[in-house]
Amino acid sequence: MKTDAKKILKIAGLSAFLLFIIIYAFFRTKDVVLGVKITDVNIVDGAKVTDNIQKITGNARNAVNLTLNGRPISIDQRGNFDETIILLPGYNIVDIYAKDEFGNSDEKNYKLMLEKN
């Protein structure tokens, strides 16, 4: 009976250790698994604006390349971006495209209507 308890304890300890390794590996590689995400963009899709100069900020976590309307823009190490664009009168589309080093991508499209007073 004493050997059964030792055997169960060894199996439980080994199982806990393996579970710890799996959880640790997931948290170390979650950026690869989850890919790139564009978040916290400060513009609202379908918004009507009166100022033709718009400052666009947001975050593209895990991105290596980021483009705004097809033009490359810079990002910091945390993935934050800050760019200013000029809107034409009428209907405008703002396209943000991000790609990470593993080929994963994310794209967000926003439609803005510039109304002149």
C-alpha positions as CSV (number, residue, x, y, z in Angstrom):
1,M,0.0,0.0,0.0
2,K,2.9,2.3,0.7
3,T,4.3,1.7,-2.7
4,D,1.0,2.6,-4.3
5,A,0.9,6.0,-2.6
6,K,4.5,6.6,-3.8
7,K,3.6,5.6,-7.3
8,I,0.5,7.9,-7.3
9,L,2.6,10.8,-5.9
10,K,5.3,10.3,-8.6
11,I,2.7,10.3,-11.4
12,A,0.9,13.4,-9.9
13,G,4.2,15.3,-9.6
14,L,5.3,14.4,-13.2
15,S,1.8,15.3,-14.5
16,A,2.0,18.7,-12.7
17,F,5.5,19.3,-14.1
18,L,4.4,18.5,-17.7
19,L,1.3,20.7,-17.3
20,F,3.6,23.6,-16.1
21,I,5.9,23.1,-19.2
22,I,2.9,23.2,-21.6
23,I,1.4,26.3,-20.0
24,Y,4.8,28.0,-20.0
25,A,5.4,27.1,-23.6
26,F,2.0,28.5,-24.6
27,F,2.6,31.9,-22.9
28,R,6.0,32.2,-24.5
29,T,4.6,31.5,-28.0
30,K,1.2,33.1,-27.8
31,D,2.3,35.9,-30.0
32,V,3.1,33.4,-32.8
33,V,-0.1,31.5,-32.2
34,L,-2.4,34.5,-32.0
35,G,-0.8,36.6,-34.8
36,V,-1.1,40.3,-35.4
37,K,-4.1,42.3,-34.2
38,I,-5.1,45.9,-35.0
39,T,-6.8,47.5,-32.0
40,D,-7.6,50.8,-30.3
41,V,-8.0,52.8,-33.5
42,N,-9.4,56.2,-32.7
43,I,-11.7,56.6,-35.7
44,V,-15.3,55.3,-35.9
45,D,-16.5,53.5,-39.0
46,G,-19.2,55.5,-40.9
47,A,-18.4,58.8,-39.0
48,K,-19.2,62.2,-40.5
49,V,-16.3,64.7,-39.8
50,T,-15.9,68.4,-40.6
51,D,-12.1,68.7,-40.3
52,N,-10.2,67.4,-43.3
53,I,-7.0,66.7,-41.2
54,Q,-7.4,63.6,-39.2
55,K,-5.0,62.1,-36.7
56,I,-5.1,58.3,-36.6
57,T,-3.7,56.4,-33.7
58,G,-4.0,52.8,-32.6
59,N,-2.1,49.6,-31.8
60,A,-1.0,46.8,-34.1
61,R,0.3,44.3,-31.7
62,N,3.0,41.9,-33.1
63,A,3.2,43.8,-36.4
64,V,6.4,44.1,-38.4
65,N,4.9,45.9,-41.4
66,L,2.0,48.4,-41.1
67,T,0.5,50.4,-44.0
68,L,-2.1,53.1,-44.0
69,N,-3.9,53.5,-47.3
70,G,-1.1,51.5,-48.9
71,R,1.7,53.7,-47.5
72,P,4.1,52.3,-44.9
73,I,3.9,53.9,-41.5
74,S,6.2,53.5,-38.5
75,I,5.3,51.7,-35.3
76,D,7.1,51.6,-31.9
77,Q,8.2,48.5,-30.1
78,R,4.8,48.0,-28.4
79,G,3.0,48.3,-31.8
80,N,1.6,51.8,-31.3
81,F,1.2,54.0,-34.3
82,D,0.3,57.7,-34.8
83,E,-0.3,59.2,-38.3
84,T,-2.0,62.2,-39.8
85,I,-4.0,62.0,-43.0
86,I,-5.9,64.5,-45.2
87,L,-9.4,63.7,-46.2
88,L,-11.0,64.8,-49.5
89,P,-14.5,66.2,-49.5
90,G,-17.1,63.4,-49.6
91,Y,-16.6,59.7,-49.0
92,N,-13.2,58.5,-47.8
93,I,-11.9,55.0,-47.0
94,V,-9.1,54.5,-44.5
95,D,-7.4,51.1,-44.8
96,I,-5.0,49.8,-42.2
97,Y,-3.1,46.7,-43.0
98,A,-0.6,44.9,-40.6
99,K,1.6,41.9,-41.2
100,D,3.7,40.0,-38.7
101,E,7.0,38.2,-39.2
102,F,5.3,34.8,-39.7
103,G,3.0,36.0,-42.5
104,N,-0.2,36.5,-40.4
105,S,-2.1,39.6,-41.3
106,D,-5.0,41.8,-40.1
107,E,-6.8,44.5,-42.0
108,K,-9.3,47.1,-40.9
109,N,-11.3,49.4,-43.2
110,Y,-13.0,52.6,-42.0
111,K,-15.3,54.8,-44.0
112,L,-15.4,58.5,-43.2
113,M,-17.6,61.2,-44.7
114,L,-16.0,64.7,-44.9
115,E,-18.7,67.4,-44.8
116,K,-17.8,71.0,-45.4
117,N,-19.7,73.7,-43.5
